[in-house]
Amino acid sequence: MIPALVLTAGHGTRLRPLSYVRAKGALPVAGQPLVRRILGWLAAGGVTEAVLNLHHLPHTLTAAVGDGSDLGIRVRYSWETPVLGSAGGPKRALPLLDASRFLILNGDTLTDLDLGPLIADHHRSGALVTMAVVPNTQPHKYSGLAVGDDAGVTGVVKRGSSDPSYHFFGVQVAEASAFDSLTDGVAAETVGGLYPELIAARPGSVRAFRADAEYFDIGTPADYLDSSLLIAERAGDTVSIGRGAQIAADARIERSILWDDVVVEEGTLLRECVVADGARVPAGTAWHGVTLRPAIGELAPGERRIGELAIASL
């Protein structure tokens, strides 16, 4: 099986303020860090070697993953300063991947995609890049890919367009040679930079694999809450509580996610909330549809300080 690169270096801008506390890949999803779920899925699909790229809050990822041995997959790390982007990151990681062909996964991708058919399709086609896609059913929310009858990607369809398009949900196979034109250490993007250049120079070199797969969106705090609760509910839970949490006996917690070392005092109500590491929720308060974290450091846009907490609407 080919190795995998998981893109976990990003700042998680759309996930702020939660990404001020942990890197996106370290966010707990139904009690398990997102990146561990990704690595477990890769291992179940036969992948034995993975590389994570690191930049933002790297300790939250390395503490969650280590060397990957308990997940049945060997994990190594590619360090980036500054962050190098969706194309520059793979270019930097090539020596660690040590392969002519590899998987690339977005660090917020949760899916049940069967990797075997994707890899086989890529091998048969001779493409430089094969991107797993599904029909873009939310063009008001996502831009999409224009795909020809031959499965070749021809361009990007802007968000809000009525033109049919496909949604790339973060899993692809790439040849190392696809990154030959890039310089190590220089930031570069794929869909917004490298891939259009490949398409122009060699039509058909970037292809779409039309998949029948479920995927979960972790892009914003609201998406994160919804996806995490859906996964938890499938396991029979309506809340997710991290390690070291102290919860008063009369506190009410409904459809919420509590990270590690959270304190919920007497008479508190939490409904559809995300409470980040180390937050103390004061007695007798009620919260609905917000993120709560310790008020340390800068505030995110739309976030407000109330006592020792920083609060933002989902």
C-alpha positions as CSV (number, residue, x, y, z in Angstrom):
1,M,0.0,0.0,0.0
2,I,1.2,3.5,-0.8
3,P,2.0,5.9,2.1
4,A,-0.2,8.9,3.1
5,L,0.5,12.5,3.9
6,V,-2.1,14.1,6.3
7,L,-2.2,17.9,6.0
8,T,-2.4,19.1,9.6
9,A,-0.1,22.2,9.5
10,G,-2.8,24.8,8.9
11,H,-4.0,27.5,11.3
12,G,-7.6,26.4,11.2
13,T,-8.7,30.0,10.6
14,R,-12.4,29.0,10.0
15,L,-12.4,27.0,13.2
16,R,-11.4,29.9,15.4
17,P,-11.7,30.4,18.4
18,L,-11.4,26.6,18.9
19,S,-8.2,26.4,16.9
20,Y,-6.6,28.9,19.4
21,V,-6.7,26.0,21.8
22,R,-5.8,23.0,19.7
23,A,-4.7,22.4,16.2
24,K,-7.7,21.3,14.0
25,G,-6.5,17.7,13.8
26,A,-6.4,17.5,17.6
27,L,-10.0,18.5,18.2
28,P,-11.9,15.6,19.9
29,V,-14.6,14.1,17.7
30,A,-16.9,11.9,19.8
31,G,-14.1,11.5,22.4
32,Q,-11.2,10.8,20.0
33,P,-8.9,13.3,18.4
34,L,-9.8,13.9,14.7
35,V,-6.3,12.9,13.5
36,R,-6.4,9.6,15.3
37,R,-9.7,8.8,13.6
38,I,-8.1,9.6,10.3
39,L,-5.0,7.5,11.0
40,G,-7.2,4.6,12.2
41,W,-9.2,4.7,9.0
42,L,-6.0,4.7,7.0
43,A,-4.6,1.8,8.9
44,A,-7.9,-0.1,8.4
45,G,-7.5,0.5,4.7
46,G,-4.0,-1.1,4.6
47,V,-1.8,2.0,4.9
48,T,1.2,1.3,7.1
49,E,3.2,4.6,6.7
50,A,2.0,8.1,7.2
51,V,3.5,11.6,7.5
52,L,1.8,14.5,9.3
53,N,2.9,18.0,8.4
54,L,3.2,20.4,11.4
55,H,3.1,24.1,12.1
56,H,0.3,25.5,14.2
57,L,0.1,24.2,17.8
58,P,2.1,21.1,16.8
59,H,2.4,19.8,20.4
60,T,-1.4,19.1,20.5
61,L,-1.0,16.8,17.5
62,T,2.2,15.0,18.5
63,A,0.8,14.4,22.0
64,A,-2.3,12.8,20.5
65,V,-0.5,10.6,17.9
66,G,3.1,9.9,19.0
67,D,4.7,7.4,16.6
68,G,1.4,5.9,15.7
69,S,2.3,2.4,16.9
70,D,-0.9,2.0,19.0
71,L,-2.9,2.7,15.9
72,G,-1.0,0.2,13.8
73,I,0.6,2.8,11.5
74,R,4.1,4.3,11.5
75,V,3.9,8.1,11.8
76,R,6.6,10.7,11.1
77,Y,6.4,14.5,11.0
78,S,7.3,17.1,8.4
79,W,7.9,20.5,10.1
80,E,7.0,23.7,8.3
81,T,8.1,27.3,9.2
82,P,6.2,29.1,7.8
83,V,3.2,27.0,6.8
84,L,3.7,25.9,3.2
85,G,0.2,25.3,1.9
86,S,-1.6,22.4,0.3
87,A,1.1,22.0,-2.5
88,G,4.1,23.3,-0.6
89,G,3.5,20.9,2.2
90,P,3.6,17.8,0.0
91,K,6.8,19.2,-1.7
92,R,8.5,19.5,1.7
93,A,7.4,16.0,2.8
94,L,8.6,14.1,-0.3
95,P,11.9,12.9,1.4
96,L,9.9,11.4,4.3
97,L,7.3,9.8,2.1
98,D,10.1,8.3,-0.1
99,A,7.6,7.1,-2.7
100,S,6.7,8.0,-6.3
101,R,3.0,7.8,-5.5
102,F,1.2,8.6,-2.2
103,L,-2.2,9.6,-0.7
104,I,-2.8,13.2,0.4
105,L,-5.6,13.8,2.9
106,N,-6.9,17.1,4.3
107,G,-6.5,17.1,8.1
108,D,-10.2,17.6,8.6
109,T,-11.4,14.7,6.4
110,L,-13.6,12.1,8.0
111,T,-15.0,9.7,5.4
112,D,-15.8,6.0,4.8
113,L,-14.3,6.1,1.3
114,D,-12.8,2.8,0.1
115,L,-9.2,3.6,-0.8
116,G,-8.7,0.6,-3.0
117,P,-10.8,1.7,-6.0
118,L,-9.5,5.3,-5.8
119,I,-5.9,4.1,-6.0
120,A,-6.7,1.5,-8.7
121,D,-8.4,4.2,-10.8
122,H,-5.4,6.5,-10.5
123,H,-3.0,3.7,-11.5
124,R,-5.1,2.8,-14.6
125,S,-5.4,6.4,-15.8
126,G,-1.8,7.5,-15.7
127,A,-2.8,10.8,-14.2
128,L,-0.6,12.9,-12.0
129,V,-3.4,13.6,-9.5
130,T,-6.7,11.9,-8.8
131,M,-9.2,13.6,-6.5
132,A,-12.1,11.9,-4.8
133,V,-15.3,13.8,-5.4
134,V,-19.0,13.7,-4.8
135,P,-21.7,15.8,-6.5
136,N,-21.7,19.3,-5.1
137,T,-25.1,19.5,-3.6
138,Q,-24.4,22.7,-1.6
139,P,-23.0,25.2,-4.3
140,H,-24.1,28.1,-2.0
141,K,-21.6,26.9,0.6
142,Y,-18.8,25.3,-1.5
143,S,-17.0,26.0,-4.7
144,G,-16.7,22.9,-6.9
145,L,-14.7,21.3,-9.6
146,A,-15.7,21.2,-13.2
147,V,-15.3,17.7,-14.5
148,G,-15.4,16.5,-18.1
149,D,-17.0,13.3,-19.4
150,D,-13.5,11.7,-19.4
151,A,-13.2,12.5,-15.6
152,G,-10.6,15.1,-16.3
153,V,-10.8,18.2,-14.1
154,T,-11.1,21.3,-16.2
155,G,-11.4,24.1,-13.7
156,V,-13.1,25.5,-10.6
157,V,-16.8,26.4,-10.4
158,K,-17.2,29.4,-8.0
159,R,-19.4,29.2,-5.0
160,G,-22.9,30.3,-5.8
161,S,-22.8,29.3,-9.4
162,S,-25.6,27.4,-10.9
163,D,-23.2,25.4,-13.1
164,P,-23.0,21.7,-12.1
165,S,-19.8,20.8,-10.2
166,Y,-18.3,18.2,-7.9
167,H,-17.2,18.6,-4.3
168,F,-13.6,17.5,-3.5
169,F,-13.8,16.2,0.1
170,G,-10.1,16.0,0.8
171,V,-8.8,12.6,-0.3
172,Q,-6.5,12.3,-3.4
173,V,-3.7,10.3,-4.9
174,A,-0.7,12.1,-6.3
175,E,2.5,11.3,-8.2
176,A,5.6,12.8,-6.6
177,S,6.4,14.2,-10.0
178,A,3.3,16.4,-9.9
179,F,5.3,18.7,-7.5
180,D,8.5,18.9,-9.6
181,S,7.9,22.5,-10.6
182,L,7.8,23.7,-6.9
183,T,10.7,24.9,-4.8
184,D,11.0,23.4,-1.3
185,G,10.2,26.0,1.4
186,V,8.1,28.2,-0.9
187,A,4.3,28.2,-0.1
188,A,2.0,27.0,-2.8
189,E,-1.5,25.8,-3.2
190,T,-3.0,22.9,-5.2
191,V,-6.5,23.8,-6.5
192,G,-5.6,27.5,-6.5
193,G,-2.2,27.3,-8.1
194,L,-0.4,24.1,-9.0
195,Y,-3.3,22.0,-10.4
196,P,-4.5,24.7,-13.0
197,E,-0.9,24.8,-14.2
198,L,-0.8,21.0,-14.6
199,I,-4.2,21.0,-16.4
200,A,-3.0,23.7,-18.8
201,A,0.3,21.9,-19.6
202,R,-1.2,18.4,-19.8
203,P,-5.0,18.2,-20.0
204,G,-6.2,15.1,-18.2
205,S,-3.3,15.0,-15.8
206,V,-5.7,16.0,-12.9
207,R,-8.7,13.7,-12.7
208,A,-11.7,13.2,-10.6
209,F,-12.8,9.9,-9.0
210,R,-16.5,10.0,-8.6
211,A,-17.1,8.4,-5.3
212,D,-20.1,7.1,-3.4
213,A,-18.9,7.9,0.1
214,E,-20.0,9.7,3.2
215,Y,-17.9,12.5,4.6
216,F,-18.2,14.9,7.6
217,D,-17.5,18.6,7.5
218,I,-15.3,20.0,10.3
219,G,-14.7,23.4,8.7
220,T,-16.4,25.7,11.3
221,P,-17.2,25.4,15.0
222,A,-20.9,24.8,14.1
223,D,-19.9,22.1,11.5
224,Y,-17.6,20.6,14.1
225,L,-20.4,20.4,16.7
226,D,-22.9,18.9,14.3
227,S,-20.5,16.3,12.9
228,S,-19.1,15.3,16.2
229,L,-22.5,14.9,17.8
230,L,-23.8,12.9,14.8
231,I,-20.9,10.5,15.2
232,A,-21.4,10.3,19.0
233,E,-25.1,9.7,18.5
234,R,-24.4,6.7,16.3
235,A,-22.6,5.3,19.3
236,G,-25.6,6.1,21.6
237,D,-24.2,9.3,23.2
238,T,-25.7,12.8,23.1
239,V,-22.7,14.5,24.8
240,S,-19.0,14.1,24.6
241,I,-16.9,14.6,27.8
242,G,-13.2,14.7,27.9
243,R,-10.6,13.6,30.5
244,G,-10.5,15.2,33.9
245,A,-13.9,16.9,33.6
246,Q,-15.6,17.9,36.9
247,I,-19.3,18.2,36.5
248,A,-21.7,19.2,39.3
249,A,-24.4,16.7,40.0
250,D,-27.2,19.2,39.2
251,A,-25.7,20.5,36.0
252,R,-27.6,19.9,32.7
253,I,-25.6,19.2,29.6
254,E,-27.4,18.6,26.4
255,R,-25.9,17.9,22.9
256,S,-22.6,19.5,23.9
257,I,-18.9,18.7,23.7
258,L,-16.6,19.1,26.7
259,W,-12.9,18.9,26.2
260,D,-10.3,18.0,28.8
261,D,-10.1,19.4,32.4
262,V,-13.4,21.3,32.1
263,V,-15.2,22.3,35.3
264,V,-19.0,22.8,35.2
265,E,-20.3,24.3,38.4
266,E,-23.6,23.9,40.2
267,G,-26.9,24.8,38.5
268,T,-25.4,25.2,35.0
269,L,-27.1,24.6,31.7
270,L,-25.1,23.8,28.6
271,R,-27.1,23.2,25.4
272,E,-25.4,22.7,22.0
273,C,-22.1,24.1,23.3
274,V,-18.4,23.4,22.9
275,V,-16.3,23.9,26.0
276,A,-12.6,23.9,25.4
277,D,-9.7,22.6,27.6
278,G,-9.5,24.0,31.1
279,A,-12.6,26.2,30.9
280,R,-14.6,26.7,34.2
281,V,-18.3,27.3,33.6
282,P,-19.6,29.4,36.5
283,A,-22.4,28.2,38.8
284,G,-26.0,29.2,37.9
285,T,-25.3,30.2,34.3
286,A,-27.0,29.0,31.1
287,W,-25.4,28.8,27.7
288,H,-26.9,27.8,24.3
289,G,-25.1,27.6,20.9
290,V,-21.7,29.0,22.0
291,T,-18.0,28.1,22.4
292,L,-16.5,28.7,25.8
293,R,-12.7,28.7,26.4
294,P,-10.4,30.3,29.0
295,A,-9.9,34.0,28.2
296,I,-6.2,33.7,27.4
297,G,-4.5,35.6,24.6
298,E,-6.2,37.4,21.8
299,L,-9.9,37.2,21.1
300,A,-11.3,35.9,17.8
301,P,-13.6,38.1,15.7
302,G,-17.0,38.0,17.3
303,E,-15.7,36.6,20.6
304,R,-16.3,38.4,23.8
305,R,-14.8,38.2,27.3
306,I,-17.2,37.4,30.2
307,G,-15.3,37.0,33.4
308,E,-12.7,34.3,32.9
309,L,-14.3,33.0,29.7
310,A,-14.1,33.9,26.1
311,I,-17.5,33.3,24.4
312,A,-18.4,33.1,20.8
313,S,-21.7,32.2,19.0
314,L,-21.5,29.1,16.9
